[in-house]
């Protein structure tokens, strides 16, 4: 397995050695329940407090508004639940058309319960949220009669890497009684984030996209906003998230946040661009004209189906993906690309290549060389047959 090339960091990134060391230190320190009042419990609580402080410093977020969760999906669910069931009392959710399934599925579940109404906010062909459409829609919106609402917009798209300009959204929605939820799971550690300045009311993060452990995430809340626990139990996380905290995983999350450098991830654009410049004519690069994460390339090669690409590259020792990995494990058509205007055929020929902290030198060259061989064999033979 040593000769394999892993280019699926947007799905999950290998654990950083320094993160592993921190986690092993916690796990080998003895019993670790932060709710216990004895010495061992106080030591665990101190580790939890240190992790909260680290995240607060990295994200410019008030530590009292950081709620640890079991991952990004749980943080998303807790945010939407709190916006609906808490003091905000939102009655409508505006969903960006390219939002992650964790956001869309949760919102639709509450709609099916009759708790909220949902409207999709279209995206531009670049993949960015259509703020002009949103402004027109909100022009006649009245909070007193229509009720408060929640706008869900991701910081960076997991499939295309397209970045939304979050800072412009708050002033657009606040006068209309709106709250802003930002899914920052894919952007965390890869982009500079100032939670206080960006205007988000709720923000979800997790660490395993940047070399942290699977199983640790956090919800960030603006001061004064209520966080309503989904599950009942003890008083953990100030009664906002029941269940004993996974101290080792949370310590690993904080260490990954310390280590991840947005500058380094921006530098990965050199490898991304090296691939994209050498792709054959006729290939569509999604979001190319928009700001994107430096580590992410998503492109469609007509005639070369996504599942075929993933399979032949895997057999060649290179791991890539088709769309989001957060589903059943099956390759399926991308709703993100459909929202950007892709036809079913074009969306069905898309793959994602994503680099990360452990990507070796020469990765772009190796990928292009092997991918091109398969492309010419598959597309060339189909053209000849036609």
N, C-alpha and C positions, 0 to 999 in steps of 0.2 A: 504493500500500500504506500510505501515511501515515495514512489514515483508518480503518485496521483497528484493532479492539480485541482485544487478546490477553488472554484469561482462562483460560489453561491453564498456569499457572506450576508446578503440581505435576508436570507432565510435564517441562518444562524452562523455565528463566527466561532472558530475554535477558541477554547478557553485560553486566555493569556497565562503564561507561567506565573507571573506575579500575582494574578488573581487566584490561581490554584494554591499558591503558597499561603495567601491570606486565609483562604477557606480552610485549608488543612490545619492552620494554626488555631482557628476557632473550633474545629471539630475535635482536635486533640486536647483542647483545654479543659474538657470535662463537661458535666451537665450544663445545659445552656438554655434556660427558660427565663426570659427577661421579666416575667411577672412574679417570679419568686423573690422573696425578701432576704434570703440568706446571702452569703458572700458570693456563691456561684451565680445566683440570680442577678445580683447587683453588677457583677462583672459582665454578664450577658447584656444587661440593660445599658451599660456604658458603651459596649460595642455598637449597640443599636443607635445610641445617641451620637456616637462619633460618625456613623454612616449617614445619619440624617444631616449632621452638620456639613459633611463633605458634599452631599448633594446640594444643599442650600448654597454653598459657596460656588460650586461648579455652575449651577443654573441660576444664580442670583434670585433665589426663591426663599421666602420666609420659612424657617424650619417647622414652625407650628402648622404650616399648611401641607406638609409632606406626609402622606399616608402610604406605608409600605403594603404591597400586594404580592400575589403569587406570580405576577407577570403583566405584560401589556394588555392582554385581553381582559383580565380582571379589573385593571385600572380603568379601561374603557367602560366596562359595565358599571363600575362604581360611580364614574362621572355622570353617565346618563341617568342612572337610578337616582343619584342625588339631585340632579337638575329637575327631575320630575317629582320625586317624592319629598324633596326638601323645601326650604323656605322659598327658593326661586319659583317653584311651582309652574314650570314651563308647560304650555299647552300645545306647542307645535315644535317640530324639529325640522330644520333645514339641513339637508344632507348634501355635501359635495358629491357629485356623480361618480367620482373615482375613489371614494372612501373605502377603507379596508372592510372586509366582511365582518370583522369584529364589531365595527361601528354600525354598519348597515343592519346586520342581523339583530343586534341588541335593540336598535331603534324600532325596527319592524315588529319585534316581539311586544314592545310596549304599545305600539299602535294596535296590534291584534287584541290587546287587552282593553282597548278603548281609552287608554291613558293619554295619548297624544295623536295629533295628526302629523303627517309627514309630507314634505315637499322636497323634490330633488333640485339642487342648484346645478345647472349645466356647467361644463368646463369648456374652455376655448380649445381649438385644435392643438394648442401647445400642451394641454393637460392642466393648465392653471385654472383656478376658480374664476368664473365669469362675474367679476364684481359689478360690471355695468348692469347685468341682468338682476343681480341681487339688489342694487340700488333702486332700480325701477320697481321691483316687486315690493320693496319696503316703503316706497314713496307714499303709498296709501295705507300702510299698516298702522294700526292704532293699538297700542298696548292695552289701553283701558277696555277696549271692546274685543280685540282679537286675542289678548292674553300674552304673557311673556313667552319668549321662544328661545331655543338653543340652536346655534349655528355650529355644525360639526365640519371642521376643515383640517386635513392632515398637513403637517409641516412639510414633509417630503414623501412622495409616493413610493411605495415599496417595489413596484414593478418597473416604473420608468425613471425614478429618481427625481422627477420634476418637483421643484420647490415652490411653495406658495408664499406670497408676501403677507405674512400674518399681521404685521403691524398696522396695515391699513384697514383691517376688518373691524376692530373694536369701535372706532369712531363712527363707523357706518351703521352698526347695529345697536349700540348703547342707547341712543336717543329714542329708539323704537322699542325699548324694553327687552333687548336681546342679551343673551349670554353666549360666550365663545368657548367652545371646547376644541382643543388642539390635540390631535393624535400625533405625538412627536416620537413615537417608537422608532421609526426609521431614521429620523434626523438626529436623535440624541447621540451626542459624542462625535457626530460627523459635521455638525453645523454649530456655530456659536449660538447659544440660547440664553437670553436674559428674560426669565419668566416675568419678572416685575415690569419690565419695559415693553414687552411684546403685546400686552393687553389681554392675554388669555385669562379666562375665569377658571377653567379646568384644563389640565394637561396630563397626558398619560405618557409614561416612559417605561422602558425595560432595558436590560443590559446585555442580553445574549446576541444582539446584532453587532456588538463592538468588542467581543471577547470576554464578556461577563458570563455568569452562569444562567442557564435556563431555570426558571422558577422564581425569579425576583424582579419586581417592578415597583412602580410608585405612581400614585396620583398626586398631582400638585393642585392646590386650591388657592385662589385669591383670598386674602384675609377677609373674614366676615361671612364667607360662604359656608353653608352647612354641608357636611358630608354625612350621608345617611347609610348606615350599614345595611348590606344586602342580607347577610346571615347573622343570626343572633347567637350570642355566646358570652364570652368573657369581656373584659374591658380593654382589650388590647387596642393599640393605636387610638387611645383616648375614646374608646367605644365606637370608633368609626369603621373598624374592620376586625371582626372577631376571628380568633384562632391564633395559636402561638406563632410568633414570628420566626421565620427561617433565618436565624441570625447569621449562619455561615454564608448562605446565598446573598443575603443583604449586604454583608461585609464585602463579598465579591463584587456585587453591583457597584458599591461605592468605589472600590479600587479600580474597576474598569472605567468609571467616570473620571477618575483622576488621570488615568493613563491615556485615554482616548484623546487624540488631538485633531480638532477640526482642520488644522493646517495640513496635517498628514493625509487626511482623507481628501482634502482638496487636491493635494499633490498626486493622488491616484488618477486624476483626470489625464495625466500623461499616458498611462496605460490604456485607459478607456479610449482616448482619441487615437491612439496607435492602432487599435482594432478598427474603429469606425472609418478611418481614412483608407483602410485596405479592403473594405467590404466591396463586393462587386456592384456594378450599376443595377438599379432596380430594387435594391434593398432599402426599406424605409426605416429610418432611425427615429424612434418615438421621443418626442419632447426635445429634439435637437436644438430648436431655436429658443428654448426656455432655459432659465437657470436650472441646473441639475446637480445632484450629488456627484462629486467627482469620481466615485467608485462604481457608478451604475451605468450600464448600457442595455437598452432594450431595443431590439430590431426585428423586423419581419423580412424573411427571404421567400418571395412567392415560389410555390412549388416544393418547398422544403418544410414539411409539416413539423410542428413543434415537438410532438412526441418522438418523431424520427430523429430530430436533432439531439434531443436530450439522451436518447438511447445510444446513438452511435458515438457521441462524445463521451458518454459514460464508459462504453466499451473501450474507448481509447484512453481512458484514465483521466478524463476531465469532467468535473461536476459543474453543470450549469442547470438552469431551471426554466420552466415555462410558466410565467405568471407567479401567483402567490403560492407559497408552500403551506399556507395555513388552511388546508382543506382536507380532503379525504386521502391525499397522497396520489390522486389521479391527475393526469394532465387534462385541463379543460380550457375552453375558450375564455379569453380575458374580457371581463366586463369593463375594466379600466380602458383598454384600447377601443372597445366599442363606444364608450362615452366620448372618446377623442375623435370618433368618426371612422374607425377602421371597419372594413367589411368583415364578414364572418371568415372569409378565406384568408384575408390578410392577418386577422387576429389569430387565426389558427396556425400561422407560420411564424409566430413570434417566440423568441427566447430572451432570457435575461442573463447577462453576465455581470457579476458583482464582485469587486475586489475587496480586500480587507487588510488588517494589520499583518497577517502572516503570508500575504501573497509574495512569492519569490520573484526575483528579477527574471526577465525573459518570459513571463507568463503570457503577455500579449502576443508575442511572436509565436509561441507554441500553440496558443489557441487558434490564431489566424491560419497558421500552416495546416493544422489538422482539420479545422472546420472547412476551409476552402477545398481541401481534397474531397470531403464528403459532399459538399455543395455541388461541385463540378460533376461528381459521379451521379448524384441523384437528379439534379436539375438537368444536367446534360443528357442523361439517358432518357428522361421523360420528354425532353424537347425532340430528341432524335426519333422516339417512338411516335410522336405526334406527326 
